[in-house]
Amino acid sequence: MKTVSIELKKLRTMAERSLNKTAELQQVLAQIEANLSIVEYHKVKEKTNKL
């Protein structure tokens, strides 16, 4: 799961550098960030529940 997050972050950076920041791109980047936030939230929640 950690490698997926790292790869998504790398892809996001590459997209920002290579594409014009159109409204569609902004929406895709926001969706990626939201997905990363959800993944991180679930990781924290799982760790908290284990304590």
ZAVO-370930 format. One record per residue (C-alpha): chain; residue in one letter; x, y negated, z. Coordinates in Angstrom, 3 decimals, padded with zeros to 6 digits. Example, Ala and Ser with C-alpha at 12.3 -4.5 7.8 and 13.67 -1.06 7.14 Angstrom:
("A","A",(012.300,004.500,007.800))
("A","S",(013.670,001.060,007.140))
This chain:
("A","M",(000.000,000.000,000.000))
("A","K",(002.863,-002.358,000.814))
("A","T",(004.401,-001.903,-002.630))
("A","V",(001.053,-002.727,-004.263))
("A","S",(000.945,-006.050,-002.411))
("A","I",(004.509,-006.838,-003.414))
("A","E",(003.819,-005.995,-007.059))
("A","L",(000.660,-008.132,-007.093))
("A","K",(002.610,-011.050,-005.664))
("A","K",(005.294,-010.620,-008.332))
("A","L",(002.670,-010.483,-011.077))
("A","R",(000.996,-013.594,-009.701))
("A","T",(004.304,-015.460,-009.781))
("A","M",(004.990,-014.320,-013.329))
("A","A",(001.514,-015.364,-014.448))
("A","E",(001.927,-018.806,-012.924))
("A","R",(005.208,-019.315,-014.726))
("A","S",(004.190,-018.018,-018.135))
("A","L",(000.575,-019.132,-018.591))
("A","N",(-001.157,-022.463,-018.670))
("A","K",(-003.197,-023.014,-015.544))
("A","T",(-006.635,-022.822,-017.045))
("A","A",(-009.814,-022.442,-015.019))
("A","E",(-009.916,-018.730,-015.843))
("A","L",(-006.341,-018.228,-014.649))
("A","Q",(-007.105,-020.106,-011.446))
("A","Q",(-010.071,-017.800,-010.864))
("A","V",(-007.982,-014.666,-011.429))
("A","L",(-005.263,-015.934,-009.101))
("A","A",(-007.872,-016.704,-006.441))
("A","Q",(-009.262,-013.180,-006.761))
("A","I",(-005.775,-011.704,-006.359))
("A","E",(-005.172,-013.809,-003.263))
("A","A",(-008.543,-012.786,-001.829))
("A","N",(-007.754,-009.119,-002.402))
("A","L",(-004.372,-009.489,-000.747))
("A","S",(-006.001,-011.198,002.228))
("A","I",(-008.538,-008.392,002.568))
("A","V",(-005.771,-005.770,002.482))
("A","E",(-003.801,-007.632,005.138))
("A","Y",(-006.928,-008.044,007.292))
("A","H",(-007.610,-004.306,007.172))
("A","K",(-004.007,-003.507,008.086))
("A","V",(-004.182,-005.781,011.131))
("A","K",(-007.574,-004.392,012.123))
("A","E",(-006.310,-000.803,011.899))
("A","K",(-003.272,-001.616,014.028))
("A","T",(-005.438,-003.433,016.573))
("A","N",(-007.847,-000.510,016.808))
("A","K",(-004.961,001.912,017.431))
("A","L",(-003.873,-000.040,020.512))
